[in-house]
Amino acid sequence: MSAQATPAEKATRKSIHDELVVQIHALEEQMTKLKAIAESAKADAELAAIASLGTAKRVLDLKALDLRTVGNRVPAHEGEHRKPPSGV
C-alpha cells in the first residue's frame, strides 16, 4: 500500500491550505485595523487628558498670579481716612 496522495487529494489539500491562508490574511488585516482603532482611541483619550491638564494648569497659574499680586493691591478703603461713626 502506498502512502502517496492521489492528484485529487493533493488538489483538495492545496485548496484547503489556500483557503486557510486567505482566512489568516483576513484575520491579520482585521487585527491591524483593530489595533489602529485602539491606538487612535488611546491617543484621543491621551489628548483629552492633556487638554484637561492644560485647563487645570491655567486655573492654577491664575491662582498663583492672584496670590503674587495680592500684596501689590491696595484695598479701596486704605489711604482714606475713616470717619468715626456718627453718634460717637
VEXGUFI-134071 format. One line per 10 residues: their letters; for each residue x, y, z of N, C-alpha, C. Coordinates in Angstrom, 2 decimals, always signed. Last residue first. Layout:
# residues N
a) X,Y,Z,X,Y,Z,X,Y,Z | ...
# end
This chain:
# residues 88
vgsppkrheg) -20.77,+109.08,+68.01,-19.72,+108.77,+68.99,-18.97,+110.02,+69.28 | -22.51,+109.77,+66.12,-23.09,+109.49,+67.42,-22.03,+109.12,+68.43 | -21.12,+108.15,+63.38,-21.85,+109.28,+63.93,-22.52,+108.88,+65.26 | -17.93,+106.68,+63.51,-19.37,+106.54,+63.37,-20.08,+107.72,+64.00 | -15.23,+108.57,+62.12,-15.82,+107.82,+63.21,-17.31,+107.72,+63.00 | -14.00,+107.99,+58.91,-14.73,+108.88,+59.82,-15.27,+108.06,+60.94 | -10.82,+107.22,+57.79,-12.13,+106.76,+58.20,-12.75,+107.78,+59.12 | -9.14,+108.40,+55.04,-9.32,+108.49,+56.49,-10.73,+108.06,+56.81 | -7.66,+106.31,+52.70,-8.75,+107.22,+53.03,-8.85,+107.25,+54.55 | -5.76,+104.43,+52.62,-5.41,+105.74,+52.10,-6.50,+106.76,+52.37
ehapvrngvt) -8.07,+101.80,+52.02,-6.78,+102.27,+52.53,-6.45,+103.61,+51.88 | -10.34,+101.09,+50.65,-10.51,+101.89,+51.84,-9.18,+102.40,+52.41 | -9.46,+99.49,+48.52,-10.07,+100.79,+48.23,-10.14,+101.66,+49.47 | -6.25,+97.96,+49.01,-7.70,+97.97,+49.14,-8.25,+99.39,+49.00 | -3.83,+97.59,+46.70,-4.19,+98.45,+47.82,-5.71,+98.45,+47.91 | -1.73,+94.94,+45.76,-3.01,+95.64,+45.67,-3.23,+96.49,+46.91 | +0.47,+93.47,+46.23,+0.64,+94.71,+45.49,-0.63,+95.53,+45.38 | -0.34,+91.14,+47.41,+0.46,+92.07,+48.20,+0.64,+93.41,+47.52 | -1.59,+89.89,+45.23,-2.39,+90.31,+46.39,-1.62,+91.34,+47.21 | +0.02,+88.88,+43.26,-0.38,+90.28,+43.13,-1.19,+90.78,+44.31
rldlakldlv) +0.40,+86.24,+43.95,+1.57,+87.12,+43.82,+1.17,+88.59,+43.83 | -2.23,+85.27,+43.86,-1.51,+85.29,+45.13,-0.30,+86.22,+45.08 | -2.72,+85.53,+41.12,-3.54,+86.26,+42.07,-2.84,+86.36,+43.42 | -0.88,+83.71,+40.14,-0.75,+85.12,+39.79,-1.52,+85.98,+40.77 | -2.01,+81.37,+41.16,-0.66,+81.77,+41.58,-0.43,+83.25,+41.29 | -4.43,+81.37,+39.79,-4.43,+81.44,+41.26,-3.08,+81.90,+41.77 | -3.49,+81.13,+37.17,-4.24,+82.32,+37.56,-4.28,+82.49,+39.08 | -2.28,+78.60,+37.35,-1.47,+79.78,+37.01,-2.17,+81.06,+37.43 | -4.55,+77.03,+37.83,-3.53,+77.17,+38.88,-2.61,+78.36,+38.62 | -5.82,+77.35,+35.36,-6.51,+77.74,+36.59,-5.49,+77.96,+37.70
rkatglsaia) -3.88,+76.24,+33.66,-4.26,+77.66,+33.52,-4.94,+78.17,+34.78 | -3.92,+73.59,+34.60,-2.71,+74.40,+34.74,-3.03,+75.89,+34.62 | -6.45,+72.77,+33.82,-6.13,+72.80,+35.25,-4.89,+73.68,+35.49 | -6.08,+72.87,+31.04,-7.08,+73.72,+31.69,-6.77,+73.87,+33.17 | -4.14,+70.88,+30.77,-3.86,+72.25,+30.34,-4.81,+73.24,+30.98 | -5.53,+68.65,+31.61,-4.40,+69.12,+32.41,-4.02,+70.56,+32.05 | -7.32,+68.50,+29.48,-7.82,+68.70,+30.84,-6.71,+69.22,+31.75 | -5.57,+67.97,+27.40,-6.38,+69.19,+27.37,-6.90,+69.52,+28.77 | -4.60,+65.49,+28.23,-3.68,+66.62,+28.10,-4.45,+67.93,+28.11 | -6.94,+63.99,+28.05,-6.29,+64.15,+29.35,-5.34,+65.33,+29.33
aleadakase) -7.35,+64.13,+25.30,-8.36,+64.69,+26.21,-7.76,+64.92,+27.58 | -5.09,+62.76,+24.44,-5.27,+64.16,+24.06,-6.30,+64.84,+24.97 | -5.66,+60.23,+25.48,-4.49,+60.96,+25.97,-4.60,+62.44,+25.63 | -7.92,+59.60,+23.98,-8.03,+59.69,+25.44,-6.85,+60.47,+26.02 | -6.75,+59.56,+21.44,-7.83,+60.50,+21.73,-7.98,+60.70,+23.24 | -4.97,+57.43,+21.78,-4.45,+58.77,+21.52,-5.50,+59.83,+21.82 | -6.82,+55.40,+22.10,-5.88,+55.68,+23.18,-5.32,+57.09,+23.02 | -7.98,+55.50,+19.60,-8.81,+55.76,+20.79,-7.93,+56.10,+21.98 | -5.75,+54.80,+18.07,-6.40,+56.09,+17.87,-7.24,+56.46,+19.09 | -5.28,+52.23,+19.00,-4.23,+53.25,+19.15,-4.84,+54.64,+19.03
aiaklktmqe) -7.67,+51.03,+18.18,-7.34,+51.10,+19.60,-6.28,+52.16,+19.87 | -7.39,+51.28,+15.42,-8.53,+51.91,+16.09,-8.23,+52.08,+17.58 | -5.11,+49.71,+15.03,-5.08,+51.13,+14.66,-6.22,+51.89,+15.35 | -6.13,+47.25,+15.87,-5.00,+47.83,+16.59,-4.92,+49.33,+16.29 | -8.03,+46.83,+13.90,-8.46,+46.99,+15.29,-7.35,+47.62,+16.13 | -6.34,+46.59,+11.65,-7.33,+47.66,+11.72,-7.76,+47.92,+13.16 | -4.89,+44.29,+12.40,-4.18,+45.55,+12.13,-5.15,+46.73,+12.22 | -6.95,+42.41,+12.54,-6.18,+42.74,+13.74,-5.45,+44.06,+13.57 | -7.71,+42.37,+9.85,-8.67,+42.79,+10.87,-7.94,+43.21,+12.14 | -5.37,+41.33,+8.72,-5.85,+42.66,+8.33,-6.81,+43.22,+9.37
elahiqvvle) -5.38,+38.82,+9.95,-4.26,+39.74,+10.18,-4.65,+41.17,+9.83 | -7.72,+37.73,+8.85,-7.63,+37.98,+10.29,-6.50,+38.95,+10.63 | -6.90,+37.57,+6.18,-8.06,+38.39,+6.53,-8.05,+38.72,+8.02 | -4.81,+35.74,+6.40,-4.53,+37.12,+5.96,-5.68,+38.06,+6.31 | -6.30,+33.49,+7.19,-5.24,+34.02,+8.06,-4.93,+35.46,+7.69 | -7.90,+33.10,+4.94,-8.53,+33.43,+6.23,-7.51,+34.03,+7.19 | -5.89,+32.46,+3.08,-6.75,+33.63,+2.86,-7.40,+34.07,+4.16 | -4.97,+30.10,+4.26,-4.05,+31.24,+4.09,-4.85,+32.53,+3.88 | -7.24,+28.46,+3.99,-6.74,+28.83,+5.32,-5.81,+30.04,+5.26 | -7.30,+28.25,+1.22,-8.43,+28.87,+1.92,-8.01,+29.31,+3.32
dhiskrtake) -4.94,+26.85,+0.77,-5.10,+28.20,+0.21,-6.22,+28.96,+0.91 | -5.59,+24.44,+2.06,-4.46,+25.25,+2.52,-4.61,+26.70,+2.05 | -7.68,+23.54,+0.46,-7.93,+23.82,+1.88,-6.84,+24.73,+2.43 | -6.26,+23.23,-1.94,-7.42,+24.11,-1.88,-7.72,+24.52,-0.44 | -4.40,+21.30,-1.21,-3.93,+22.63,-1.64,-5.07,+23.64,-1.55 | -6.12,+19.15,-0.66,-5.27,+19.72,+0.41,-4.81,+21.13,+0.04 | -7.16,+18.79,-3.24,-8.05,+19.10,-2.12,-7.27,+19.75,-0.99 | -4.87,+18.12,-4.65,-5.63,+19.32,-5.04,-6.56,+19.77,-3.91 | -4.21,+15.75,-3.38,-3.28,+16.87,-3.35,-4.00,+18.17,-3.68 | -6.42,+14.22,-4.09,-6.19,+14.52,-2.67,-5.24,+15.71,-2.53
aptaqasm) -6.00,+14.11,-6.85,-7.24,+14.70,-6.33,-7.08,+15.09,-4.87 | -3.57,+12.70,-7.05,-3.66,+14.08,-7.50,-4.92,+14.79,-6.98 | -3.13,+10.90,-3.94,-3.54,+10.96,-5.34,-3.59,+12.43,-5.76 | -0.28,+10.50,-1.94,-1.61,+11.05,-2.13,-1.90,+11.09,-3.63 | +1.43,+7.57,-0.87,+1.35,+8.70,-1.79,-0.10,+9.16,-1.92 | +1.71,+5.33,+0.46,+1.29,+6.47,+1.27,+1.18,+7.72,+0.42 | +0.56,+2.21,-0.79,+1.37,+3.40,-0.96,+0.80,+4.54,-0.13 | +0.83,-1.16,+0.00,+0.00,+0.00,+0.00,+0.88,+1.23,+0.00
# end
